Amino acid sequence: MSKPCKNCGGIERTKDGHCKQCSYARKSAVRGAAWYVVNKEHVKALAAARYIANKAVILARNLAWSKENPEKRRAIDTACKKLHPENGRANTAKRRAKKLQATPAWADEFIIGEAYALALLRTKMLGFAWHVDHIVPLRSKMVCGLHVHTNLQVIPAAHNMSKGNRSWPDMP
């Protein structure tokens, strides 16, 4: 009587100690990995084409997953920031430059400073983070606002981070 398969417990065992089905699956996986190494650029091109064709569906699915798994999303973001700190610094520098360009000479620096002080005070008093938000975002695909006192509001950080630069009043 023959010994059972090491993997699934099946009775038809081959020389490598696995049944025919498990042996075929293992060989296919190895062949698949080798094929991938040889055809890596082709696979990337197919994936890019698939993403372009289904972009809306993929983005909606990713957004839904992010909302269902906030802890995992936060852990992934933290890991990415640790792996690529240069991206964070580049985005910060880009935002700082945009903010400087978006600040006209007639902007009231005192009121702008008061908004930032209010955000800090609310954070200390209420125990959760508050941000100074640009009502019309400084960087967006559709519109770019100014860094002036009439375009600022102090709101909870969670609300500010969830809206990003995707929404503003009278948005089309």
Buried (B, 14 or more C-beta within 10 A) or exposed (E): EEEBBEBEEBEEBEEEEBBEEBBEBEEEEEEEEEEEEEEEEEEEEEEEEEEEEEEEEEEEEEEEEBEEEEEEBEEEEEEEEEEEEEEEEEEEEEEEEBBEEBBEEEBEEEEBEBBEEBBBEBBEEEEEBBBBBBEBBBBBEEBBBBBBBEBBEBBBBEEBEEEEBEEBEEEE
